[in-house]
Amino acid sequence: MRYRSDLAIENTCVEGEERLKGVTKHCRSTDKTVTTEIIIEHEDAARLVGQPCGRYITVELSEFSNDAELFDERFEEITSALRSLLPDGEGTVLAVGLGNESITPDALGPLCIDSVFSTRHLTEELLKQAGLEKLQSVCALATGVLGQTGMETGEIIKSVASFLKPKAVIAVDALACASLDRLGRTVQLTDTGITPGSGVGNSRTGLTSETLGVPVIAVGVPTVVDAVTIAREVSGSEPDRDEANEISAMMVTPRDIDLLIHRAARLLALSINSALQPSVDPELLLSLV
């Protein structure tokens, strides 16, 4: 049975070794993190695993709700991964937060974007006076969802991107996973973009380099897991088809989701700010937002 997941690390580890042809993996560990870089190289492999060709960097760490520290190995790994995915050169970076801030498991994107350091509006004279001449041009946008705005997220971002002509888009969103061990304790970064709502079976227009015309880096944390996964892990066996169909529409989130979302959003925002502004001390960045 195929379980719903946005994580490449899960989708490339099912149905045997045959599935791994055209997929390469590299892992490294620190005291607090395990980082796995997956590269899906061929279209055949992409079709098999259900993920587009590209790079996927997964940082597995302690649960966000159990660790309030910001400046540790988690921050360093996420920042380093994001920098490796960003294109070189000058230009504005558009950071967008996807999701509904009124629904806690879906509020990661909007809360993260609240703490992204926007600089595009700052004049050269003001930056010079503040000693921040080397700042990267950044703008931030929380798109809301179709039910709130009447507009597709992809429509909003495409319109903004066509006007700003950014060198890249960073999209932050909540994800779904297929393992309780990764729920609320994993960060996935990829250069393949993202399809909003796909984790809960409500896919919208994709945000990719093909649809937006610029590189799209997606950053996410799994905040929900399919109820079928819970049944499997609690019972120790696969649910039968009737049972799976009965609970397949249900998604489960941790009891401490409020704290998890708050801390994950803060850490992701700090990592994004530091990746985009390498000339500025991270503690100064934290104080600016």
VEXLUMSE-241705 format. One line per field, with one value per residue: residue number from 1; residue in three letters; x negated, y, z negated of N, C-alpha, C in turn. Coordinates in steps of 0.05 Angstrom, whole numbers, padded with zeros to 5 digits. Each point is the difference from the previous one (the first is absolute). Layout:
% residues N
resi	NUM:...
resn	ala:...
n.east	X:...
n.north	Y:...
n.up	Z:...
ca.east	X:...
ca.north	Y:...
ca.up	Z:...
c.east	X:...
c.north	Y:...
c.up	Z:...
//
This chain:
% residues 289
resi	1:2:3:4:5:6:7:8:9:10:11:12:13:14:15:16:17:18:19:20:21:22:23:24:25:26:27:28:29:30:31:32:33:34:35:36:37:38:39:40:41:42:43:44:45:46:47:48:49:50:51:52:53:54:55:56:57:58:59:60:61:62:63:64:65:66:67:68:69:70:71:72:73:74:75:76:77:78:79:80:81:82:83:84:85:86:87:88:89:90:91:92:93:94:95:96:97:98:99:100:101:102:103:104:105:106:107:108:109:110:111:112:113:114:115:116:117:118:119:120:121:122:123:124:125:126:127:128:129:130:131:132:133:134:135:136:137:138:139:140:141:142:143:144:145:146:147:148:149:150:151:152:153:154:155:156:157:158:159:160:161:162:163:164:165:166:167:168:169:170:171:172:173:174:175:176:177:178:179:180:181:182:183:184:185:186:187:188:189:190:191:192:193:194:195:196:197:198:199:200:201:202:203:204:205:206:207:208:209:210:211:212:213:214:215:216:217:218:219:220:221:222:223:224:225:226:227:228:229:230:231:232:233:234:235:236:237:238:239:240:241:242:243:244:245:246:247:248:249:250:251:252:253:254:255:256:257:258:259:260:261:262:263:264:265:266:267:268:269:270:271:272:273:274:275:276:277:278:279:280:281:282:283:284:285:286:287:288:289
resn	met:arg:tyr:arg:ser:asp:leu:ala:ile:glu:asn:thr:cys:val:glu:gly:glu:glu:arg:leu:lys:gly:val:thr:lys:his:cys:arg:ser:thr:asp:lys:thr:val:thr:thr:glu:ile:ile:ile:glu:his:glu:asp:ala:ala:arg:leu:val:gly:gln:pro:cys:gly:arg:tyr:ile:thr:val:glu:leu:ser:glu:phe:ser:asn:asp:ala:glu:leu:phe:asp:glu:arg:phe:glu:glu:ile:thr:ser:ala:leu:arg:ser:leu:leu:pro:asp:gly:glu:gly:thr:val:leu:ala:val:gly:leu:gly:asn:glu:ser:ile:thr:pro:asp:ala:leu:gly:pro:leu:cys:ile:asp:ser:val:phe:ser:thr:arg:his:leu:thr:glu:glu:leu:leu:lys:gln:ala:gly:leu:glu:lys:leu:gln:ser:val:cys:ala:leu:ala:thr:gly:val:leu:gly:gln:thr:gly:met:glu:thr:gly:glu:ile:ile:lys:ser:val:ala:ser:phe:leu:lys:pro:lys:ala:val:ile:ala:val:asp:ala:leu:ala:cys:ala:ser:leu:asp:arg:leu:gly:arg:thr:val:gln:leu:thr:asp:thr:gly:ile:thr:pro:gly:ser:gly:val:gly:asn:ser:arg:thr:gly:leu:thr:ser:glu:thr:leu:gly:val:pro:val:ile:ala:val:gly:val:pro:thr:val:val:asp:ala:val:thr:ile:ala:arg:glu:val:ser:gly:ser:glu:pro:asp:arg:asp:glu:ala:asn:glu:ile:ser:ala:met:met:val:thr:pro:arg:asp:ile:asp:leu:leu:ile:his:arg:ala:ala:arg:leu:leu:ala:leu:ser:ile:asn:ser:ala:leu:gln:pro:ser:val:asp:pro:glu:leu:leu:leu:ser:leu:val
n.east	-00017:00007:-00017:00018:-00018:-00009:-00010:-00020:-00009:00026:00004:-00026:00015:00016:00012:-00021:-00022:00018:00013:-00024:00005:-00022:-00004:-00013:-00013:-00002:-00011:00006:-00014:00014:-00007:00010:-00014:00017:-00019:00021:-00018:00023:-00011:00023:-00013:00018:00013:-00012:-00022:00002:00007:-00020:-00016:00011:-00026:00000:-00013:-00021:-00009:-00002:00000:-00003:00008:-00008:00017:-00007:00021:00011:00021:-00022:-00005:-00005:-00022:-00012:-00020:00007:-00006:00024:-00004:-00023:00012:00021:-00015:-00018:00020:00012:-00023:-00002:00025:-00009:00011:-00022:-00014:00002:00016:00025:00003:00020:00005:00012:00020:00001:00026:00015:-00005:00025:-00014:-00003:00008:00016:-00007:-00015:00010:00025:-00003:-00011:00017:00015:-00019:00008:-00025:00020:-00014:00017:00015:-00022:-00005:-00016:00010:00024:-00004:-00009:00019:00013:-00018:00022:-00021:-00008:00021:00009:00010:00018:00020:00021:00014:00021:00005:00004:00026:00007:00007:-00023:-00015:00010:-00026:-00008:-00012:00001:00025:00002:-00013:00014:00022:-00006:-00006:00021:00008:-00007:00005:00007:-00023:00017:00016:00003:00011:00013:00002:00023:-00010:00003:00000:-00015:-00014:00009:-00021:00013:00022:-00002:-00016:00010:-00021:00017:-00023:00011:-00013:00019:00002:00025:00017:00010:00003:-00022:-00011:00021:-00010:-00011:-00012:-00016:00000:-00018:-00018:-00007:-00024:00015:00014:-00023:-00015:-00002:-00024:00011:-00006:00007:00010:-00001:00019:-00002:00025:00005:00013:00000:00026:-00003:-00019:00018:00020:-00017:-00009:00025:00011:-00020:00022:00002:00014:00023:00008:00019:-00017:-00018:00020:00007:-00026:00000:00024:-00009:-00008:-00023:00002:-00025:00002:-00027:00019:00013:-00012:00006:00023:00004:-00010:00015:00021:-00007:-00005:00021:00014:-00011:00005:00024:00003:-00011:00016:00019:-00007:-00018:00003:00024:-00009:00003:-00015:-00014:00000:-00005:-00017:-00006:00007
n.north	-00024:00020:00010:00018:00011:00023:-00018:00009:00005:00004:00016:00003:-00007:-00003:-00023:-00002:-00012:-00015:00010:-00007:-00013:00015:-00011:00022:-00011:00021:-00011:00017:-00003:00013:00012:00021:-00006:-00010:00006:-00003:-00001:00004:-00012:00008:-00018:-00020:00005:-00022:00008:00024:-00013:-00016:00020:00010:00005:00026:00000:-00004:00020:-00019:00019:-00022:00017:-00023:00008:00011:-00009:00016:-00013:-00015:00018:00019:-00014:00023:00009:-00021:-00026:00001:00023:-00010:-00024:00012:00018:-00019:-00016:00020:00007:-00026:00006:00022:00012:00000:00022:00024:00014:00006:-00008:-00014:00006:-00024:00006:-00026:00000:-00010:00025:-00003:-00017:-00007:-00025:00019:00009:-00021:00000:00008:-00017:-00017:00006:-00001:-00020:00000:00005:00016:00002:-00009:00008:-00011:00026:00005:00023:-00010:-00018:00020:00015:-00022:00004:00000:00011:-00022:00012:-00025:00006:00003:-00014:00004:-00023:00004:-00021:-00012:-00008:-00018:-00014:00012:-00004:-00024:-00001:-00014:-00015:-00019:00009:00002:-00022:-00012:00013:-00006:-00025:00002:00012:-00016:-00021:-00015:-00002:-00001:-00022:00007:-00024:00010:-00026:-00006:-00023:-00023:-00017:-00022:00014:-00012:-00015:00007:-00006:00025:-00016:00010:00008:00005:00002:00012:-00005:-00017:00018:00008:-00019:00024:-00009:-00007:00009:00016:-00006:00025:-00014:00021:00023:-00015:00004:00002:-00008:-00021:00000:00005:-00017:-00006:-00005:-00022:00010:-00024:00011:-00023:-00001:-00027:00009:-00016:-00021:-00016:-00001:-00008:00020:00015:-00008:00004:00023:00005:-00010:00012:00005:-00007:00023:-00014:-00006:-00015:-00008:-00004:-00009:-00012:-00003:-00006:00010:-00014:00024:-00008:00016:00007:-00008:00002:-00002:00014:-00014:-00022:00010:00010:-00022:-00016:00017:00003:-00026:-00006:00019:-00008:-00025:00007:00015:-00020:-00017:00019:00002:-00013:00026:-00008:00007:-00026:00006:00015:-00019:-00015:00019:-00001:-00025
n.up	00000:00017:-00017:-00008:00016:-00010:-00016:00014:-00024:-00002:00020:-00008:-00022:00022:-00003:-00018:00004:00013:-00020:-00009:00022:00005:-00024:-00008:-00020:-00016:-00021:-00019:-00022:-00018:-00023:00014:00022:00018:00018:00016:00019:00013:00020:00010:00014:00000:00022:00008:-00013:00011:00021:-00004:-00008:00021:00006:00006:00023:-00015:-00016:-00018:-00017:-00015:-00019:-00011:-00019:-00024:-00013:00017:-00008:00004:00019:-00019:00000:00007:-00015:00014:00000:-00010:-00012:-00008:-00005:-00010:-00013:-00006:-00006:-00013:-00010:-00004:-00006:-00012:00021:00015:-00006:00011:-00016:00002:-00025:00010:-00025:00003:-00016:00003:00002:-00020:-00007:00008:00015:-00026:00007:00010:-00024:00007:00025:-00007:-00020:00016:00019:-00022:-00001:00025:00001:00004:00023:00017:-00020:-00010:-00002:00021:-00001:-00004:00019:00015:-00009:00005:00020:00016:00013:-00012:-00009:00000:00024:-00020:00010:-00016:00003:-00016:00015:-00023:-00001:00018:-00022:-00006:00021:00007:-00006:00021:-00018:00019:00002:-00027:-00005:00020:-00008:-00025:00007:00015:-00022:-00021:00015:-00021:-00012:-00022:-00004:-00025:00002:-00021:-00006:-00012:-00008:00014:-00019:00003:-00018:-00023:00007:00023:-00013:00010:00014:00022:00014:00020:00014:00020:00022:-00006:-00019:00001:-00007:-00004:-00025:00012:-00022:00003:00024:-00002:00020:00000:00014:00013:-00019:00025:00008:00006:-00023:-00014:00014:-00026:-00010:-00009:-00024:-00005:-00022:-00013:-00018:-00003:00002:00020:-00009:00021:-00006:00025:00000:-00014:00015:00020:-00010:-00006:00022:00012:00013:00025:-00001:-00003:00024:-00013:-00018:00020:00014:-00023:-00005:00026:-00006:-00021:-00009:-00012:-00021:-00008:-00025:00002:00020:-00019:-00020:00012:00008:-00024:-00012:00016:-00002:-00026:-00002:00015:-00013:-00023:00008:00008:-00022:-00013:00014:-00003:-00026:00014:00008:-00009:-00024:-00003:-00021:00017:00018:-00021:-00008:00026:-00005
ca.east	00017:-00015:00008:-00002:-00024:-00014:-00029:-00014:-00015:00019:00010:-00021:-00008:00022:00003:-00024:-00023:00005:00011:-00021:-00016:00003:00001:-00024:00003:-00024:00008:-00020:00012:-00012:00013:00028:00013:-00008:00007:00000:00004:00010:00002:00015:-00015:00013:00030:00011:-00001:00019:00027:00003:00001:00020:-00012:-00014:-00030:-00013:-00013:00016:-00017:00017:-00014:00015:-00010:00018:00026:-00001:00014:-00016:-00026:00004:-00025:00000:-00027:-00013:-00005:00024:-00002:-00023:00006:00022:-00011:-00019:00015:00014:-00020:-00009:00021:00005:-00016:-00019:00006:00015:00029:00019:00011:00027:00007:00030:00011:00025:00016:00021:-00009:00022:00000:-00027:-00019:-00005:-00009:-00029:-00009:00006:-00015:-00028:-00003:00001:-00026:-00020:-00011:00005:-00019:00002:00009:-00020:-00016:-00029:-00009:00007:-00017:-00028:-00001:00002:-00023:00010:00000:-00001:00025:00014:00028:00019:00028:00015:00028:00017:00020:00026:00009:00021:00025:-00002:-00006:00013:-00020:-00019:-00027:-00017:00007:-00011:-00029:-00008:00004:-00020:-00026:-00002:-00005:-00025:-00021:-00020:-00019:00009:00022:-00001:00027:00001:00027:00003:-00001:00010:-00020:00012:-00013:00002:-00027:-00008:00020:-00009:-00029:-00014:00002:-00007:-00006:-00003:00000:00020:00025:00020:00029:00015:00023:-00003:-00003:00027:00017:00015:-00021:00006:-00020:-00027:-00019:-00024:-00015:00015:00023:-00006:-00022:-00024:-00004:00018:-00010:00022:-00009:00024:-00001:00025:00016:00023:-00005:00025:00011:-00006:-00026:00003:00011:-00021:-00021:00012:00007:-00023:00007:00013:00029:00011:00009:00023:-00008:-00016:00018:00017:-00015:-00019:00005:-00007:-00028:-00004:-00021:-00007:00015:-00014:-00005:-00004:-00028:-00016:00002:-00013:-00030:-00009:00001:-00022:-00025:-00001:-00004:-00028:-00017:00004:-00013:-00029:-00009:00002:-00017:-00024:-00018:00011:00000:00027:00013:00011:00023:00022:00010:00012:00027
ca.north	00024:00024:00019:00028:00013:00019:-00003:-00017:-00021:-00022:-00010:-00015:-00023:-00020:-00019:-00014:00014:00006:00027:00019:00005:00028:00017:-00002:00011:00005:00006:00009:00003:00015:-00008:00007:-00002:-00018:00013:-00018:00013:-00019:00011:-00016:00008:-00008:00002:-00026:-00002:00020:-00011:-00022:00010:00021:00026:00010:-00001:00022:-00005:00001:-00001:-00005:00003:-00012:00013:-00003:00012:00029:00007:-00008:00013:00029:00013:00008:00001:-00025:-00015:00000:00025:-00001:-00018:00010:00023:-00010:-00013:00020:00014:-00017:-00001:00027:00007:00022:00025:00021:00000:-00003:-00026:00002:-00021:-00001:-00018:-00013:-00012:00014:00006:-00005:-00029:-00002:-00017:00011:00028:00002:00019:00027:00008:00003:00024:00023:00006:00003:00028:00013:00022:00012:00027:00017:00015:-00003:00020:-00010:-00023:00010:00012:-00022:-00019:-00025:00003:-00026:-00016:-00012:00010:-00021:00008:-00022:00000:-00022:00000:-00010:-00023:00006:00006:00026:00021:-00004:-00003:-00022:00008:00002:00024:00023:00000:00004:00028:00016:-00007:00012:00029:00004:-00015:-00008:-00020:-00025:00001:-00019:-00005:-00015:-00012:-00024:-00024:-00024:-00022:-00027:-00013:00016:00009:00025:00020:00022:-00001:-00002:00023:-00007:00022:-00011:00020:-00009:00014:-00013:00002:00006:-00017:-00028:-00018:-00008:-00009:00022:00012:00024:00005:-00003:00022:-00011:00018:00001:00017:00027:00011:00004:-00022:-00001:-00017:-00006:-00008:-00009:-00018:-00015:00006:-00019:-00027:-00015:-00017:-00027:-00005:-00005:-00027:-00020:00000:-00008:-00029:-00016:-00013:00016:-00002:-00010:00021:00014:00017:00022:00018:00014:00021:00013:00029:00013:00006:00003:00019:-00004:00015:00025:00012:00029:00005:-00011:00019:00025:-00003:-00007:00025:00017:-00011:00002:00028:00007:-00013:00014:00026:-00004:-00010:00022:00023:-00012:00020:00010:-00019:-00012:00012:00026:-00006:-00008:00024:00017:-00009
ca.up	00000:00001:-00020:00009:-00010:00016:-00005:00019:-00015:-00004:00026:00014:-00017:-00001:00022:00008:00012:00028:00001:-00004:00024:00008:-00025:-00016:-00028:-00016:-00028:-00019:-00026:-00022:-00025:-00001:00026:00021:00026:00023:00025:00020:00027:00019:00024:00025:00000:-00008:-00029:-00010:00002:-00020:-00027:-00002:-00006:00024:00000:-00013:-00025:-00025:-00024:-00023:-00025:-00022:-00024:-00023:00005:-00004:-00025:-00023:00001:00006:00009:00028:00012:-00004:00025:00017:00015:00019:00021:00017:00014:00020:00022:00016:00015:00022:00020:00011:00024:-00004:00015:-00013:00006:-00022:-00007:-00009:-00019:-00002:-00019:00010:-00021:-00013:-00027:-00019:-00006:-00011:00014:00027:-00004:00000:00020:-00008:-00024:00008:00016:-00018:-00011:00021:00001:00026:00004:00027:-00002:-00013:00019:-00003:-00020:-00027:-00006:-00005:-00026:-00020:00003:00011:00029:00014:-00004:00023:00003:-00007:-00006:-00012:00006:-00009:00021:-00008:00015:00020:-00013:-00012:00019:00026:00020:-00004:-00009:00023:00015:-00015:00001:00028:00006:-00014:00011:00027:-00004:-00014:00014:-00020:00009:-00010:-00019:-00022:-00009:-00026:-00003:-00016:00016:-00012:00000:-00002:-00023:-00024:-00009:00014:-00004:-00017:-00006:00025:00018:00027:00018:00027:00022:00019:-00005:-00017:00007:-00025:-00006:00009:-00023:-00011:00022:00011:00016:00016:00021:-00010:00000:00010:00019:00026:-00002:-00009:00017:-00016:-00019:-00023:-00022:-00019:-00027:-00015:-00024:-00002:-00024:-00001:00009:00007:-00021:00007:-00012:-00029:-00003:00006:-00020:-00026:00001:00009:00025:00020:-00001:00024:00019:-00010:-00022:00011:00014:-00019:-00014:00018:00002:-00025:-00005:-00028:-00006:-00029:-00020:-00005:00026:-00002:-00007:00022:00023:-00008:00000:00027:00016:-00008:00009:00029:00007:-00006:00020:00025:-00002:00000:00027:00019:-00009:-00013:-00011:-00025:-00022:-00005:-00024:00008:00016:-00018:-00013:00020:00006
c.east	-00018:00011:-00006:-00024:-00011:-00030:-00013:-00014:00019:00008:-00021:-00009:00022:-00002:-00026:-00021:00004:00008:-00022:-00017:00005:00002:-00026:00005:-00028:00009:-00024:00014:-00016:00014:00030:00015:-00010:00010:-00004:00005:00007:00001:00015:-00008:00016:00030:00013:00001:00020:00029:00004:00004:00021:-00011:-00015:-00030:-00011:-00013:00019:-00019:00018:-00017:00018:-00012:00019:00026:00000:00012:-00016:-00027:00004:-00025:00001:-00028:-00015:-00004:00023:00000:-00022:00006:00021:-00010:-00019:00015:00014:-00020:-00009:00021:00005:-00017:-00020:00010:00017:00030:00016:00008:00028:00006:00030:00007:00027:00016:00019:-00008:00021:00002:-00029:-00019:-00008:-00012:-00030:-00010:00005:-00016:-00029:-00005:00002:-00027:-00023:-00008:00003:-00017:00004:00008:-00021:-00017:-00029:-00011:00005:-00018:-00029:-00002:00001:-00023:00008:00002:00001:00026:00011:00028:00019:00028:00015:00029:00014:00025:00028:00007:00024:00026:00001:-00001:00016:-00020:-00018:-00027:-00019:00005:-00013:-00030:-00011:00002:-00022:-00028:-00003:-00006:-00028:-00024:-00023:-00020:00008:00024:-00005:00028:00000:00028:-00002:00002:00015:-00022:00014:-00012:00002:-00028:-00009:00020:-00010:-00029:-00016:00003:-00009:-00004:-00004:00000:00021:00026:00020:00028:00016:00023:-00003:-00001:00026:00019:00017:-00019:00010:-00022:-00028:-00016:-00028:-00014:00015:00024:-00006:-00023:-00025:-00004:00018:-00011:00022:-00012:00025:-00006:00026:00014:00024:-00009:00027:00009:-00006:-00027:00001:00010:-00021:-00020:00010:00005:-00023:00005:00014:00031:00011:00013:00025:-00007:-00015:00018:00016:-00015:-00019:00003:-00010:-00030:-00003:-00024:-00007:00016:-00012:-00007:-00005:-00029:-00018:-00001:-00016:-00031:-00011:-00001:-00023:-00026:-00003:-00004:-00029:-00019:00003:-00014:-00030:-00011:00000:-00018:-00025:-00019:00009:00000:00028:00014:00011:00025:00024:00012:00015:00029:00015
c.north	00025:00021:00029:00013:00020:-00003:-00019:-00023:-00023:-00012:-00015:-00024:-00020:-00018:-00010:00016:00007:00029:00022:00005:00029:00018:-00004:00013:00003:00009:00011:00006:00019:-00010:00003:-00005:-00023:00012:-00019:00016:-00021:00014:-00019:00009:-00004:00002:-00027:-00003:00020:-00011:-00022:00010:00022:00027:00009:-00004:00025:-00008:00003:-00003:-00002:00002:-00011:00009:-00007:00014:00030:00008:-00007:00015:00029:00013:00006:-00003:-00026:-00014:-00001:00025:-00001:-00018:00010:00024:-00008:-00013:00021:00016:-00016:-00001:00026:00005:00023:00025:00019:-00003:-00004:-00029:00004:-00024:00000:-00021:-00011:-00011:00020:00005:-00005:-00030:-00007:-00018:00011:00028:00004:00022:00029:00009:00003:00026:00026:00008:00000:00030:00011:00025:00015:00029:00020:00013:-00004:00019:-00010:-00024:00008:00012:-00021:-00019:-00027:00000:-00026:-00016:-00009:00012:-00023:00013:-00025:00003:-00024:00000:-00005:-00024:00008:00008:00027:00022:-00002:-00002:-00024:00011:00004:00025:00024:00001:00005:00030:00017:-00005:00013:00030:00004:-00011:-00008:-00021:-00028:00005:-00022:-00004:-00018:-00010:-00024:-00024:-00022:-00022:-00026:-00015:00018:00010:00026:00023:00022:00000:-00004:00026:-00011:00025:-00012:00022:-00007:00016:-00016:00003:00005:-00019:-00030:-00019:-00009:-00006:00023:00017:00024:00003:-00001:00025:-00012:00020:00001:00019:00029:00013:00006:-00024:00002:-00020:-00004:-00009:-00007:-00018:-00016:00005:-00018:-00027:-00013:-00018:-00029:-00008:-00006:-00028:-00021:-00001:-00009:-00030:-00018:-00015:00018:-00002:-00012:00022:00015:00019:00024:00020:00016:00023:00016:00030:00015:00006:00006:00019:-00002:00018:00027:00015:00030:00007:-00009:00020:00026:-00003:-00007:00025:00018:-00010:00002:00029:00009:-00012:00014:00027:-00002:-00009:00023:00023:-00011:00020:00011:-00021:-00011:00012:00028:-00004:-00007:00025:00018:-00008:-00009
c.up	00000:-00020:00010:-00013:00020:-00001:00020:-00015:-00006:00026:00016:-00016:-00002:00025:00012:00015:00030:00004:-00001:00024:00009:-00024:-00015:-00027:-00013:-00027:-00016:-00027:-00018:-00025:00000:00026:00016:00026:00023:00025:00021:00027:00018:00028:00026:-00002:-00008:-00030:-00012:00001:-00021:-00028:-00004:-00008:00025:-00002:-00014:-00026:-00024:-00024:-00024:-00025:-00022:-00027:-00023:00005:-00007:-00027:-00025:-00002:00009:00010:00030:00013:-00007:00026:00018:00017:00021:00024:00019:00016:00023:00023:00018:00017:00025:00023:00013:00024:-00007:00014:-00016:00007:-00026:-00004:-00012:-00019:-00004:-00021:00009:-00024:-00012:-00029:-00021:-00008:-00008:00016:00028:-00002:00001:00019:-00008:-00024:00006:00015:-00017:-00011:00021:00003:00029:00003:00026:-00001:-00012:00020:-00005:-00021:-00029:-00007:-00006:-00027:-00022:00002:00011:00030:00015:-00002:00027:00001:-00004:-00004:-00008:00004:-00012:00017:-00010:00017:00017:-00014:-00013:00021:00026:00022:-00006:-00010:00023:00017:-00013:00004:00028:00007:-00014:00012:00028:-00002:-00012:00016:-00019:00012:-00010:-00018:-00021:-00011:-00025:-00004:-00020:00018:-00015:00001:-00004:-00023:-00024:-00009:00013:-00005:-00019:-00007:00026:00016:00028:00017:00028:00021:00021:-00003:-00016:00012:-00025:-00004:00007:-00024:-00012:00022:00013:00018:00016:00021:-00012:00002:00008:00018:00027:-00002:-00006:00017:-00015:-00018:-00024:-00020:-00020:-00027:-00016:-00023:00000:-00027:-00002:00011:00006:-00022:00006:-00011:-00030:-00004:00005:-00023:-00028:00001:00008:00026:00019:-00004:00026:00017:-00011:-00022:00010:00014:-00020:-00013:00018:00003:-00024:-00001:-00029:-00005:-00030:-00018:-00006:00025:-00001:-00005:00023:00023:-00007:00002:00027:00017:-00007:00011:00030:00009:-00005:00021:00027:-00001:00001:00026:00020:-00007:-00014:-00012:-00027:-00021:-00006:-00024:00006:00017:-00017:-00013:00019:00006:-00025
//
